Amino acid sequence: MRAVTWRGVNEIGVEDVPDPSILNDHDLILEVGLSATCGSDLHLVGGYIPAMRAGDVLGHEFMGTVVETGSSVTKHHVGDRVVVVSFTSCGQCWYCRQGLFSLCDNGNPNPGLTEALWGQSIGGCYGYSHAMGGWAGSHAQYIRVPYADQGAFAIPDGVSDQRALFASDAAPTGWTGAHQAGVQAGDVVAVWGAGGVGQMAARAAMLMGAERVVVIDRLDNRLEQVRTHIGAETLDYEKTDIPAELREMSGGRGPDVCIEAVGMEAHSPGPQHIYDQVKQQMRLQTDRPTAVREAIYSCRKGGTVFTLGVFAGVVDKFPLGAVMNKALTLRGAQQHGHRYIPEILDRMSRDEVRTEHLATHVMSLEEGAKGYQMFKEKEDGCVRAVFVPGA
């Protein structure tokens, strides 16, 4: 079958790879209908995430049609239209039973590297390096889905493929950030990053009752999407003093909740961006924490800062003193999508969550390299490139 693969740093290919097969009774094989690029993929492309190998199939946000099931799969049948959460989680271990699905003890069959990096291993993720399980990704004609009864969800009849696609990763990641940050009715919430995840975090916060939600970015087309499709307010960090504006919008205190949805390659104006970028390129730090710093400084005393963007290792100039002295709660997580996807699909069916606008560029699998180039460079207003393997 054909698939979009990682060939090396900043090198994407499209090639023939072996068809997947049932390896465990709890597996299913999915014919991929749609598969989206994700901002966290760019960390793989740029070589910032270890344990990638030439030929690895990329992609972790996808939906499709079931074509084969293992003998122990009970919830899905051939012909079913499903969306699959990006994290592989068993549903049975202690962490899964607590609803902390991305921390699954059994979802990552290669735990050694992440144990060395973080002290403990977390769950696995499709197409996201051998450190995260070595699972083949979704930018392919077919994909093997382990723990199928846990990780695949039937798509309601009234929900389109393009809407359901983003219930795989962008929407549940946003829901994880808003819910785990403890957004409450009446809160002022600030979200750094107007990509798919940031937009969904903002929408989740609104549906959880936040009084005011502000999304921060620099790209006009993404900010316009926030205003038009999400209904949140926006700020351009290249045109205004973000901490000052946020204090003005929150009675002088600062936001109750600050959600960072940018990650390890954050951009910023001014000399600190060059400083962080040079240190990252020289491997003196693995991540650029620009947006996290600003979120910490902007958050009200006693508030919560949630890191939702992907980070890999260590950062420089982290304002721990501000976290401690301002009595902030600092949290982070990969998505616990198994917990939130049923609610998201239900809200999608009632038009409370719309995501089709994120798919700004839909193309064939053979255009994989072009799609990633457009996505990385934000060419032609690209918010997400979406691949159609059957095209």
C-alpha positions as CSV (number, residue, x, y, z in Angstrom):
1,M,0.0,0.0,0.0
2,R,1.0,3.6,-0.4
3,A,2.0,5.8,2.6
4,V,3.6,9.1,3.6
5,T,6.8,8.4,5.4
6,W,9.6,10.1,7.3
7,R,12.8,9.8,5.3
8,G,15.1,12.0,7.4
9,V,15.2,15.5,8.9
10,N,13.0,17.7,6.8
11,E,12.5,15.0,4.2
12,I,9.1,13.5,3.6
13,G,8.5,10.7,1.1
14,V,5.6,8.7,-0.4
15,E,6.3,5.0,-0.9
16,D,5.1,1.5,-0.9
17,V,5.0,-0.1,2.6
18,P,3.6,-3.5,3.7
19,D,-0.1,-3.8,4.3
20,P,-1.1,-4.1,8.0
21,S,-2.5,-7.3,9.4
22,I,-4.3,-8.5,12.5
23,L,-1.7,-9.4,15.1
24,N,-3.8,-9.6,18.2
25,D,-7.4,-10.6,18.8
26,H,-8.3,-7.1,19.9
27,D,-7.0,-5.4,16.6
28,L,-9.0,-4.1,13.7
29,I,-7.8,-3.0,10.3
30,L,-9.1,0.3,9.1
31,E,-9.3,1.6,5.6
32,V,-8.3,5.2,6.1
33,G,-10.8,7.8,4.8
34,L,-9.1,11.0,5.9
35,S,-5.9,11.7,7.8
36,A,-4.7,15.1,8.9
37,T,-1.3,16.7,9.6
38,C,-0.8,18.0,13.1
39,G,1.4,20.6,14.5
40,S,3.2,18.1,16.7
41,D,4.2,16.2,13.5
42,L,6.5,19.2,12.7
43,H,8.7,18.3,15.6
44,L,9.2,14.9,14.0
45,V,9.9,16.4,10.6
46,G,12.4,18.9,12.1
47,G,14.3,16.1,14.0
48,Y,13.4,17.3,17.5
49,I,11.8,14.0,18.6
50,P,14.2,11.1,18.9
51,A,13.8,7.5,17.7
52,M,12.5,8.1,14.2
53,R,13.6,5.7,11.5
54,A,13.7,6.2,7.7
55,G,10.5,4.7,6.3
56,D,8.3,5.3,9.4
57,V,4.7,6.0,8.4
58,L,3.5,9.4,9.7
59,G,0.1,10.5,10.9
60,H,-2.0,10.2,14.0
61,E,-5.3,12.0,13.4
62,F,-7.7,9.9,11.3
63,M,-11.0,8.3,10.5
64,G,-12.1,5.6,8.2
65,T,-14.1,2.3,7.6
66,V,-13.5,-1.0,9.3
67,V,-12.4,-3.7,6.9
68,E,-11.4,-6.5,9.3
69,T,-11.7,-7.3,13.0
70,G,-9.9,-9.5,15.4
71,S,-12.0,-12.3,17.1
72,S,-12.2,-10.4,20.4
73,V,-13.5,-7.1,19.0
74,T,-17.1,-6.7,20.1
75,K,-18.0,-3.0,19.5
76,H,-17.1,-2.7,15.8
77,H,-17.9,-4.6,12.6
78,V,-16.8,-4.6,9.0
79,G,-18.3,-1.5,7.3
80,D,-18.5,0.6,10.4
81,R,-17.4,4.3,10.0
82,V,-15.2,5.2,13.0
83,V,-12.8,7.8,14.3
84,V,-9.7,6.6,16.2
85,V,-8.1,8.4,19.1
86,S,-4.4,9.2,18.4
87,F,-3.1,7.5,21.6
88,T,-3.0,3.7,22.0
89,S,-4.4,2.8,25.4
90,C,-5.4,-0.6,26.8
91,G,-8.4,0.6,28.9
92,Q,-7.6,-1.9,31.6
93,C,-4.5,-0.7,33.5
94,W,-4.7,1.6,36.7
95,Y,-4.1,4.8,34.7
96,C,-6.8,3.9,32.1
97,R,-9.3,3.1,34.9
98,Q,-8.6,6.6,36.3
99,G,-9.4,8.2,32.9
100,L,-5.8,9.1,32.3
101,F,-5.6,7.2,29.0
102,S,-2.5,8.8,27.6
103,L,-0.6,7.5,30.6
104,C,-1.5,3.9,29.8
105,D,1.0,1.3,31.2
106,N,0.5,-1.0,28.2
107,G,0.0,1.3,25.1
108,N,3.7,1.8,24.5
109,P,5.6,-1.5,23.8
110,N,9.0,0.5,23.7
111,P,9.0,2.2,27.1
112,G,12.8,2.4,27.6
113,L,13.5,5.8,26.0
114,T,10.6,7.7,27.6
115,E,11.5,6.2,30.9
116,A,15.0,7.6,30.5
117,L,13.7,11.0,29.4
118,W,10.8,11.5,31.9
119,G,11.3,8.9,34.7
120,Q,8.3,6.9,33.5
121,S,6.8,5.8,30.2
122,I,3.5,7.0,28.9
123,G,1.1,5.5,26.3
124,G,1.9,5.1,22.7
125,C,0.9,7.3,19.7
126,Y,0.4,6.4,16.1
127,G,3.2,7.5,13.8
128,Y,5.1,9.3,16.5
129,S,8.5,7.6,16.7
130,H,9.7,4.4,18.3
131,A,9.9,6.2,21.6
132,M,6.1,6.4,21.6
133,G,5.6,2.8,20.6
134,G,6.7,2.5,17.0
135,W,3.1,2.2,15.8
136,A,2.6,2.8,12.1
137,G,0.9,6.0,11.3
138,S,-2.4,6.9,9.5
139,H,-1.1,8.6,6.4
140,A,-1.6,5.4,4.5
141,Q,-4.3,3.4,2.8
142,Y,-4.8,1.1,5.7
143,I,-3.8,1.0,9.4
144,R,-3.8,-1.5,12.2
145,V,-5.7,-0.3,15.3
146,P,-4.8,-2.1,18.5
147,Y,-7.2,-2.1,21.5
148,A,-9.9,-1.4,19.0
149,D,-12.8,-1.6,21.4
150,Q,-11.1,1.1,23.5
151,G,-9.7,3.5,20.9
152,A,-12.2,3.5,18.0
153,F,-15.5,5.3,18.2
154,A,-18.5,5.0,15.9
155,I,-19.3,8.2,14.1
156,P,-22.9,9.4,14.3
157,D,-24.8,9.3,11.0
158,G,-25.3,13.1,10.8
159,V,-21.6,13.9,11.3
160,S,-19.5,14.3,8.1
161,D,-16.1,12.6,7.6
162,Q,-14.3,16.0,7.7
163,R,-16.0,17.0,10.9
164,A,-15.4,13.6,12.6
165,L,-11.7,13.6,11.5
166,F,-10.8,16.2,14.1
167,A,-12.5,14.2,16.9
168,S,-9.4,12.0,16.7
169,D,-6.8,14.5,18.1
170,A,-7.4,18.2,17.8
171,A,-10.8,18.3,19.6
172,P,-10.0,15.8,22.4
173,T,-6.6,17.5,23.0
174,G,-8.3,20.8,23.4
175,W,-10.9,19.3,25.7
176,T,-8.1,17.7,27.8
177,G,-6.6,21.1,28.3
178,A,-9.7,22.9,29.2
179,H,-11.1,20.2,31.5
180,Q,-7.8,19.3,33.2
181,A,-7.1,23.0,33.8
182,G,-10.3,23.2,35.7
183,V,-12.2,25.8,33.6
184,Q,-15.3,26.9,35.5
185,A,-18.3,29.1,34.7
186,G,-17.3,32.8,34.8
187,D,-13.6,32.2,34.2
188,V,-11.5,34.3,31.9
189,V,-9.4,31.9,29.7
190,A,-6.5,32.8,27.5
191,V,-5.2,30.3,24.9
192,W,-1.8,30.7,23.2
193,G,-2.0,29.3,19.6
194,A,-4.8,29.5,17.1
195,G,-4.1,26.2,15.3
196,G,-6.5,23.3,15.5
197,V,-5.7,22.4,19.1
198,G,-5.8,26.0,20.3
199,Q,-9.2,26.6,18.6
200,M,-10.6,23.4,20.1
201,A,-9.3,24.3,23.6
202,A,-11.1,27.7,23.2
203,R,-14.3,26.1,22.1
204,A,-14.2,23.6,25.0
205,A,-13.6,26.4,27.5
206,M,-16.6,28.3,26.1
207,L,-18.8,25.2,26.3
208,M,-17.6,24.7,29.9
209,G,-19.0,28.2,30.8
210,A,-16.0,30.5,30.6
211,E,-17.2,34.1,30.6
212,R,-14.4,35.3,28.3
213,V,-12.1,33.3,26.0
214,V,-9.2,35.0,24.3
215,V,-6.9,33.3,21.7
216,I,-3.4,34.6,21.0
217,D,-1.6,34.2,17.6
218,R,0.0,36.2,14.9
219,L,-1.5,34.7,11.7
220,D,-4.5,36.7,10.4
221,N,-6.2,33.7,8.8
222,R,-6.1,31.6,12.0
223,L,-7.3,34.5,14.1
224,E,-10.2,35.1,11.7
225,Q,-11.1,31.4,12.0
226,V,-11.3,31.8,15.8
227,R,-13.6,34.8,15.5
228,T,-15.8,33.3,12.8
229,H,-16.0,29.6,13.7
230,I,-15.2,29.4,17.4
231,G,-16.7,32.7,18.6
232,A,-13.8,33.7,20.9
233,E,-11.9,36.9,21.1
234,T,-8.4,37.3,19.6
235,L,-5.1,39.1,20.2
236,D,-2.1,39.4,17.8
237,Y,1.0,39.1,19.8
238,E,3.1,41.0,17.2
239,K,0.8,44.1,17.5
240,T,0.1,44.4,21.3
241,D,1.5,43.8,24.8
242,I,-0.2,40.5,25.6
243,P,0.2,40.5,29.4
244,A,-1.1,44.1,29.6
245,E,-4.0,43.4,27.3
246,L,-5.0,40.3,29.3
247,R,-5.0,42.2,32.5
248,E,-7.2,44.9,31.0
249,M,-9.6,42.2,29.8
250,S,-9.8,40.5,33.3
251,G,-10.4,43.3,35.8
252,G,-6.6,43.9,36.3
253,R,-5.9,40.4,37.6
254,G,-5.0,38.3,34.6
255,P,-6.7,35.2,33.2
256,D,-8.0,32.6,35.6
257,V,-6.7,29.9,33.2
258,C,-3.9,30.1,30.7
259,I,-3.6,27.3,28.1
260,E,-0.4,27.0,26.1
261,A,-1.3,25.2,22.8
262,V,1.9,26.0,20.9
263,G,4.6,23.6,22.0
264,M,8.4,23.2,21.6
265,E,8.9,25.3,18.6
266,A,7.2,28.5,19.7
267,H,7.8,31.7,17.8
268,S,8.0,35.2,19.4
269,P,9.0,38.6,18.2
270,G,12.2,40.2,19.5
271,P,15.7,38.8,20.5
272,Q,14.4,36.1,22.9
273,H,13.2,34.1,19.9
274,I,16.7,34.1,18.4
275,Y,18.2,33.2,21.8
276,D,15.8,30.2,22.2
277,Q,16.2,29.1,18.6
278,V,20.0,29.1,18.8
279,K,20.0,27.2,22.0
280,Q,17.6,24.6,20.6
281,Q,19.6,24.2,17.4
282,M,22.8,23.7,19.4
283,R,20.9,21.2,21.6
284,L,21.6,23.2,24.7
285,Q,17.8,23.0,25.2
286,T,15.3,20.7,23.5
287,D,12.3,23.0,23.5
288,R,11.5,26.7,23.1
289,P,9.3,27.7,26.0
290,T,8.4,31.2,24.8
291,A,4.6,30.9,25.0
292,V,4.8,29.0,28.4
293,R,6.8,31.9,29.9
294,E,4.3,34.4,28.7
295,A,1.4,32.4,30.0
296,I,3.1,32.1,33.5
297,Y,3.7,35.9,33.6
298,S,0.2,36.7,32.4
299,C,-1.8,34.3,34.6
300,R,-3.5,35.8,37.6
301,K,-2.2,35.0,41.1
302,G,-3.5,31.6,42.2
303,G,-4.5,30.7,38.6
304,T,-3.7,27.7,36.4
305,V,-1.3,27.3,33.5
306,F,-1.8,24.3,31.3
307,T,0.9,23.1,28.8
308,L,-1.1,21.5,26.0
309,G,1.5,21.9,23.2
310,V,4.0,19.0,22.9
311,F,7.3,19.3,24.7
312,A,10.1,16.7,24.6
313,G,12.7,17.5,27.2
314,V,14.3,20.5,28.9
315,V,14.0,24.2,28.6
316,D,16.1,27.3,29.6
317,K,15.0,30.4,31.4
318,F,11.9,28.7,32.9
319,P,10.3,31.2,35.4
320,L,9.9,28.8,38.3
321,G,10.0,31.7,40.7
322,A,6.9,33.1,39.2
323,V,5.1,29.8,39.4
324,M,6.0,29.4,43.1
325,N,5.5,33.0,44.3
326,K,2.3,33.6,42.4
327,A,0.9,30.3,43.8
328,L,0.2,29.0,40.3
329,T,-1.0,25.5,39.5
330,L,1.1,24.2,36.6
331,R,-0.2,21.2,34.7
332,G,0.2,19.5,31.4
333,A,-0.9,16.4,29.5
334,Q,-1.1,14.5,26.3
335,Q,-4.8,14.0,25.4
336,H,-7.1,11.6,27.2
337,G,-9.2,11.3,24.2
338,H,-11.0,8.1,25.2
339,R,-12.6,10.1,27.9
340,Y,-13.8,13.0,25.8
341,I,-14.5,11.7,22.3
342,P,-18.1,10.4,23.0
343,E,-19.1,13.9,24.3
344,I,-17.3,15.6,21.4
345,L,-19.1,13.4,18.7
346,D,-22.4,14.1,20.4
347,R,-21.7,17.9,20.4
348,M,-20.6,17.6,16.7
349,S,-23.9,15.9,15.9
350,R,-25.7,18.9,17.5
351,D,-23.6,21.5,15.7
352,E,-22.0,22.7,18.9
353,V,-18.6,21.8,17.7
354,R,-17.7,22.5,14.0
355,T,-14.2,21.6,12.7
356,E,-14.5,21.4,8.9
357,H,-12.9,24.8,8.6
358,L,-9.6,23.4,9.9
359,A,-9.2,21.3,6.7
360,T,-8.0,24.2,4.6
361,H,-6.1,22.0,2.1
362,V,-7.4,18.5,1.1
363,M,-5.2,16.5,-1.2
364,S,-4.3,13.0,-2.2
365,L,-1.8,10.8,-0.3
366,E,0.7,11.2,-3.2
367,E,0.9,14.9,-2.4
368,G,2.2,14.1,1.1
369,A,5.5,16.0,0.8
370,K,3.7,19.0,-0.6
371,G,1.1,18.9,2.1
372,Y,3.7,18.9,4.9
373,Q,5.6,21.7,3.2
374,M,2.5,23.9,3.0
375,F,1.6,23.1,6.6
376,K,5.0,23.8,7.9
377,E,5.5,27.1,6.1
378,K,1.8,28.1,6.5
379,E,1.7,28.6,2.7
380,D,-1.6,29.7,1.2
381,G,-3.1,30.1,4.6
382,C,-2.7,26.4,5.4
383,V,-4.1,25.5,8.8
384,R,-4.3,21.7,8.3
385,A,-3.4,19.6,5.3
386,V,-5.7,16.6,5.0
387,F,-4.9,13.5,3.0
388,V,-7.5,11.3,1.2
389,P,-5.8,7.9,0.7
390,G,-8.5,6.7,-1.6
391,A,-8.2,9.7,-4.0
